[in-house]
Amino acid sequence: MNAKISNKIATAVLYLIAGLVVLLLAGLLGFILVSGVPHLSWHFLTSPSLAFQAGGGIEFQLFNSIYLLFITMLISFPIALGAGIYLNEYAKQNMFTTIIRTAIEILSSLPSVVVGLFGFLLIVVKLQLGFSILSGAIALTIFNLPLLTRSVEGSLKSIPDLQREAGSALGLSKWETVIHVIFPAALPSIVTGIVLSAGRVFGEAAALIYTAGQSAPALDFTDWNPFDATSPLNLMRPAETLAVHIWKINSEGIQPDAAQVSAGASAVLIIAVLIFNISARWIGKALYKRLTSAR
């Protein structure tokens, strides 16, 4: 077999594999959307869930998912950004940094249920924070931080050293070079990493079952005092998220329309992740143009 034929065969196999992956993904998304979109309505999105009656919605679960995602990213992103900058720009190759990178690799491979059980024993029981949004956010930070740190470090590493040398030639300090030259250039990749980790957090269920809880108390959206029990901003209240709600109604089976609610909630979950991904890519490009004065 000559080189041209083998090249054509290899190319055809790669196209076939790529087509199968795309077909599988399109089929999965299509099945979820076709099954769930007919059940979506304004009433479904803005009504509380019902335990033993049909016709409930996902109002509180949807808000809890968004709020928990915001708190988690608020905690994890600054830490991951600082860790990524340190590991790529300042850390020397020694045993200490090797241990850090090994720990990050180990943590990133932990199953989410293990993180959830660890969060339950340490955060919920030992620190006595109870089933709460804060407990869930801390557990998800532990779950999300390794992936986000590796993403930030990889984004910074992809920037050529020529840009660092240019910053030094202009008289910038190392920190000024990182902030004004390296970070803006790496911003699109960093935003992509944030999107991937945010989607992972938004759809997480196992870690939250043991930390944020499986109940969604009624919320008063006119009360924005974070210390009130019915306030949406209260960090110490239990918060059943959308993913946990899908698992719960399918495992308990106490709702007459459990299948319809599950399908609708799954469609909302997929649509939210898609919207978030598309929006974040646009924001990343806009920020890159603004920070680098590109046109």
Secondary structure, DSSP 8 states (H G I E B T S, - for coil): --HHHHHHHHHHHHHHHHHHHHHHHHHHHHHHHHHHGGG--HHHHHS---SSSSS---HHHHHHHHHHHHHHHHHHHHHHHHHHHIIIII--SSHHHHHHHHHHHHHHTS-HHHHHHHHIIIIIIIS---SSHHHHHHHHHHHHHHHHHHHHHHHHHTS-HHHHHHHHHTT--HHHHIIIIIHHHHHHHHHHHHHHHHHHHHT--HHHHTTT-S------TT---TTSTT-TT-TTS----HHHHHHHHHHH--STTHHHHHHHHHHHHHHHHHHHHHHHHHHHHHHHHHHHT--
